């Protein structure tokens, strides 16, 4: 990019009463990245040139860039400057195989981690009763986890199972399916629904992505060989990292 930087003029991004200048500048640059006007590996102008073009202080520019770095949209290279981060290669995951997140990452040579956000035994919600065939007096084991690979948040998974299938949810280490296989109660088939959605403020903070970023939502109901539903999972997956694929055959 060469000066003058008309796209950074205050008339293009600043509106009185719409928040601090650094946040408005951050949103403006973020929009340029998401629209493709700023391409992967494009270098941002030096801090001083940014401040002059946007008619703000260098402190304001610094705060805007720091937030873009936090969002994962900008990377700062020592001695070189700030660059638009290149998109990571997408991970393909089959929609027709029942493997856990942990097993999927291991197969790709990646180290997976799981942060438990909440877990325990609860009264089932109406959604859980319908999906798992439970009554209001039953107990449901529920576990919400942030799944990461190689330090990058990849998925938010919220799983529910009947209390008699998972009476001790605190025993889950990393892989839910690995624990269920030990007791012979892992699902043998599942029905999944894939939709697109946008991140709420809370979920965006966990993913370290902008609020409203597009993600994939998958709702899965897993069944035992007997036909009993024993798992309902609702997950959010980064659409900039994941490609879900399925194989179709002619009967």
C-alpha positions, 0 to 999 in steps of 0.5 A: 500500500502506498500513501496517501491512505485515503481509506484511513481518512476519518470521514471513512471510519469515525462517527461521533458517539459510536465508541472510542476512536481506537475501537472504531479504527479497529473495526474499520481495519478489521472490515477491510481485512474481512472484505479482502481489501487487505489481503493476507500478508499485506503490510500495514503502513508504519504506525506514524503513517497510520496515525497521520492518515487517520488523524489520531495519536500513535497511542490510538493506532497502537491500541487498535493494532493490538486488538487486531493482533488479539483477534488473530487478524494481524501478526507483528513481525520483529523488525518488519512491521504489522502484516495481515495474517495468512489464513491457516490451511483448512482441516477437512473432517468427514461428516460420515465418521464418528471420531472424537475431536481428540482423535481427529487432531491426533490423526493430523499430528496436532496436540489437542487440549480441552478446557472444561467450562462447566460439567455436572449432573443436572435436570434436563432441558426440553431440548435434552428431553426431546433429543435423549428421550428423557423425562423431567425427573431424569438426570443429564450429564452435561459438559461444555468444553473449549477445544483447541489444537496447537494453542488455537481455539478450534471449537466450542462443544456442549455435550449432554448424555443420560445420567445412567450413561455418564454417571460421573462426568468428572471422569472425562479426561480429554476424549468423551468417546474414549471414556464411553468406549471403555464402558461399551457405550459409545455411539455407533451412529449419529445424525448431524445437522450443519448450519451457519451462525454468527458468534455472540460476544461471549463465544467470540471472546473464547475463540479470540475472534470478532463478535459476529464472525461466521462459524459452523454450528453442528448439532449431533445426536448419537445412538447405541446399536440398540437405537437408544439416543445417548449423546446430544452435542451442539458445537461451534466450529471455526469456518476459517479452519474447518471444512466438513466433507461427506462422501455420496454414493449411488445406491 
